[in-house]
Amino acid sequence: MTVRAIPVRGEILAPGQPGYDDARRIWKGLDRRPSCIVRCADTSDLRNLVGYAAQERLPLAIAGAGHDIGARSMPDYALVASTAALTRVEIDAERRLAKVAPGARWGHVVEAAARHGLATTGASVATVGVAGFALHGGLGWLMRSLGTACDNIRELEMVTADGELRRIAPDSEPDLFWAMRGAGSNFGAVTSLTLQLHPITRVTAGMMLYPGEAAPAVLNAFRDITARAGDELVTHFYYNGSPDGAHSTGIGLCHTGDPADLATLLAPLAPLGEPVYDSVREMGIDDLQAVHDSSTPRGARYHLRAHYLSELDDSVSEAILARCRTVTAPFTQVFVEHMGGAVGRAPIDDSVFGGRHAGYSFLVINGWSSPEDDTTQIAWTRAFGDAVGPHATHGAYVNYLDYDEDHRIPGAYGSAYPRLRALKRRYDPANMFRFNRNIPPEVDDAAS
Ligand SMILES: Cc1cc2nc3c(=O)[nH]c(=O)nc-3n(C[C@H](O)[C@H](O)[C@H](O)COP(=O)(O)OP(=O)(O)OC[C@H]3O[C@@H](n4cnc5c(N)ncnc54)[C@H](O)[C@@H]3O)c2cc1C
């Protein structure tokens, strides 16, 4: 690769250059060393890079906020287009739309939209990238009333592998509009996302935590709460380790309804007595992300496993609780997120997000500090996933798949997978965009 020939205005960073180490830092504490990172100064840089990669027959990685669970956006030895500096968010308050640049994080959208009394389904943590999150689904605090983030995509602009800048919307490239909402990183470099906003200014939200031993009772209470919850209540069961070895458990919640109703909705927790920590309070919508912001420090070692569950019966509850008792790492968090509501009501064939049928999403984020513990902690995470797997319903949420789970990608897309492969062949036959939850192009049987 002739680095000097890359036609961009932004910085071109090769190993050893000032800024290279900063640019390659991602959420996971991995030592990834691309051959070159281009810090895009504007979206024309992104377009020019796609053209350059096509001409040089190089695969191109697109790195936004770098929160990919499998660290796919920052591969060793590859050419990386970093959009991290492109964070502009424009709000059209009248039409309740946000036009979001490709490197924006959720914190940028929340802040800009809140100034107009608006919000949409975003990630639980402010530093997560809008693009990676929304192009592959997007589960968040507001999803039971507003749907997933990909349900709120109204329009995209993107550069496909042939260098063409395309407008993707229901009335323009409908095939791509379908595919981009769930499998988005496979078909091009997105230069902007237009998201639907909704009038929400205040919520009641926070965490109620109890000692780890209370986990069976908390999980039971969670099941009862979710059985009666309307769309205005999103909850998750939570279990975590801590640096001092103490475990805690509890419920995280966000309620957009009348705060006066909350005590009744949370009545199943009453027999547990007072929580040891209770941050549930009325807050402005712009404070919602702070509920989880500090829980997964950037740069730690992480490994994840996740499954969709149709219900929380005794056998899956016991499988989860048995593993929770064996947590040893300091930053481990176990979630059972309540899905359904608007997520389940959106038409299944409208997008390729595959989690419509799930009642719950199980997720273990195992986090530790020392590379010496990698083998033990990765094995522990896998064993947790294996214990819950037999109780899971079909499919997988691609945003939660770690680097060693690419074999689950076809199942994640289910019956949409063959059509996605055909589209991949049409728009990216050389698989230029492969540093993602990759969908290989359909093979031409006649040519093979
Ligand atoms: C701390 C943390 C909290 C999280 N919380 C949630 C949550 O609440 N709900 C949830 O559903 N998920 C959550 N996730 C998962 C998250 O949604 C995914 O990891 C998501 O893909 C991250 O997107 P990113 O843009 O930050 O990551 P990146 O690593 O920058 O990108 C992720 C993928 O998207 C591709 N991509 C990025 N930008 C573009 C673009 N402009 N055009 C084309 N492709 C692009 C990349 O190439 C890569 O394949 C969380 C992850 C972390 C680490």
The ligand as an SDF file (V2000), in Angstrom:
LIG
                    3D

 53 58  0  0  0  0  0  0  0  0999 V2000
  -19.8170   -0.5650   26.7070 C   0  0  0  0  0  0  0  0  0  0  0  0
  -20.8010   -1.0880   25.6900 C   0  0  0  0  0  0  0  0  0  0  0  0
  -22.1580   -0.8820   25.8690 C   0  0  0  0  0  0  0  0  0  0  0  0
  -23.0720   -1.3660   24.9270 C   0  0  0  0  0  0  0  0  0  0  0  0
  -24.3980   -1.1660   25.1270 N   0  0  0  0  0  0  0  0  0  0  0  0
  -25.2820   -1.6580   24.2260 C   0  0  0  0  0  0  0  0  0  0  0  0
  -26.6800   -1.4780   24.4140 C   0  0  0  0  0  0  0  0  0  0  0  0
  -27.1310   -0.8480   25.3780 O   0  0  0  0  0  0  0  0  0  0  0  0
  -27.5120   -2.0300   23.5050 N   0  0  0  0  0  0  0  0  0  0  0  0
  -27.0480   -2.7030   22.3930 C   0  0  0  0  0  0  0  0  0  0  0  0
  -27.8790   -3.1340   21.5860 O   0  0  0  0  0  0  0  0  0  0  0  0
  -25.7370   -2.8560   22.1860 N   0  0  0  0  0  0  0  0  0  0  0  0
  -24.8480   -2.3680   23.0710 C   0  0  0  0  0  0  0  0  0  0  0  0
  -23.5150   -2.5690   22.8660 N   0  0  0  0  0  0  0  0  0  0  0  0
  -23.0720   -3.2840   21.6630 C   0  0  0  0  0  0  0  0  0  0  0  0
  -22.9000   -2.2740   20.5330 C   0  0  0  0  0  0  0  0  0  0  0  0
  -24.1590   -1.9440   20.0260 O   0  0  0  0  0  0  0  0  0  0  0  0
  -22.0740   -2.8320   19.3820 C   0  0  0  0  0  0  0  0  0  0  0  0
  -20.8520   -3.2660   19.8570 O   0  0  0  0  0  0  0  0  0  0  0  0
  -21.9320   -1.8050   18.2540 C   0  0  0  0  0  0  0  0  0  0  0  0
  -21.6500   -2.4650   17.0540 O   0  0  0  0  0  0  0  0  0  0  0  0
  -20.8570   -0.7840   18.5530 C   0  0  0  0  0  0  0  0  0  0  0  0
  -20.8320    0.1890   17.5500 O   0  0  0  0  0  0  0  0  0  0  0  0
  -19.5960    1.2240   17.4300 P   0  0  0  0  0  0  0  0  0  0  0  0
  -19.9200    2.0890   16.2700 O   0  0  0  0  0  0  0  0  0  0  0  0
  -19.3220    1.8060   18.7360 O   0  0  0  0  0  0  0  0  0  0  0  0
  -18.4140    0.2340   17.1280 O   0  0  0  0  0  0  0  0  0  0  0  0
  -17.3330    0.0860   15.9570 P   0  0  0  0  0  0  0  0  0  0  0  0
  -16.3760   -0.9200   16.4990 O   0  0  0  0  0  0  0  0  0  0  0  0
  -16.7910    1.3770   15.5440 O   0  0  0  0  0  0  0  0  0  0  0  0
  -18.1870   -0.5290   14.7660 O   0  0  0  0  0  0  0  0  0  0  0  0
  -18.9360   -1.7030   14.9150 C   0  0  0  0  0  0  0  0  0  0  0  0
  -19.1920   -2.3150   13.5340 C   0  0  0  0  0  0  0  0  0  0  0  0
  -19.9280   -1.3960   12.7430 O   0  0  0  0  0  0  0  0  0  0  0  0
  -19.1880   -1.0500   11.5800 C   0  0  0  0  0  0  0  0  0  0  0  0
  -19.3370    0.3780   11.3040 N   0  0  0  0  0  0  0  0  0  0  0  0
  -19.0840    1.4090   12.1450 C   0  0  0  0  0  0  0  0  0  0  0  0
  -19.3100    2.5680   11.5230 N   0  0  0  0  0  0  0  0  0  0  0  0
  -19.7180    2.2770   10.2670 C   0  0  0  0  0  0  0  0  0  0  0  0
  -20.0890    3.0540    9.1280 C   0  0  0  0  0  0  0  0  0  0  0  0
  -20.0840    4.3870    9.1560 N   0  0  0  0  0  0  0  0  0  0  0  0
  -20.4430    2.4130    7.9900 N   0  0  0  0  0  0  0  0  0  0  0  0
  -20.4470    1.0670    7.9390 C   0  0  0  0  0  0  0  0  0  0  0  0
  -20.0840    0.2770    8.9670 N   0  0  0  0  0  0  0  0  0  0  0  0
  -19.7380    0.8740   10.1220 C   0  0  0  0  0  0  0  0  0  0  0  0
  -17.7450   -1.3930   11.8940 C   0  0  0  0  0  0  0  0  0  0  0  0
  -17.0080   -1.6490   10.7270 O   0  0  0  0  0  0  0  0  0  0  0  0
  -17.9000   -2.6190   12.7770 C   0  0  0  0  0  0  0  0  0  0  0  0
  -18.0780   -3.7730   11.9840 O   0  0  0  0  0  0  0  0  0  0  0  0
  -22.5960   -2.0810   23.7790 C   0  0  0  0  0  0  0  0  0  0  0  0
  -21.2210   -2.2930   23.6040 C   0  0  0  0  0  0  0  0  0  0  0  0
  -20.3360   -1.8020   24.5440 C   0  0  0  0  0  0  0  0  0  0  0  0
  -18.8760   -2.0700   24.3430 C   0  0  0  0  0  0  0  0  0  0  0  0
  1  2  1  0
  2  3  1  0
  2 52  2  0
  3  4  2  0
  4  5  1  0
  4 50  1  0
  5  6  2  0
  6  7  1  0
  6 13  1  0
  7  8  2  0
  7  9  1  0
  9 10  1  0
 10 11  2  0
 10 12  1  0
 12 13  2  0
 13 14  1  0
 14 15  1  0
 14 50  1  0
 15 16  1  0
 16 17  1  0
 16 18  1  0
 18 19  1  0
 18 20  1  0
 20 21  1  0
 20 22  1  0
 22 23  1  0
 23 24  1  0
 24 25  2  0
 24 26  1  0
 24 27  1  0
 27 28  1  0
 28 29  2  0
 28 30  1  0
 28 31  1  0
 31 32  1  0
 32 33  1  0
 33 34  1  0
 33 48  1  0
 34 35  1  0
 35 36  1  0
 35 46  1  0
 36 37  1  0
 36 45  1  0
 37 38  2  0
 38 39  1  0
 39 40  1  0
 39 45  2  0
 40 41  1  0
 40 42  2  0
 42 43  1  0
 43 44  2  0
 44 45  1  0
 46 47  1  0
 46 48  1  0
 48 49  1  0
 50 51  2  0
 51 52  1  0
 52 53  1  0
M  END
$$$$
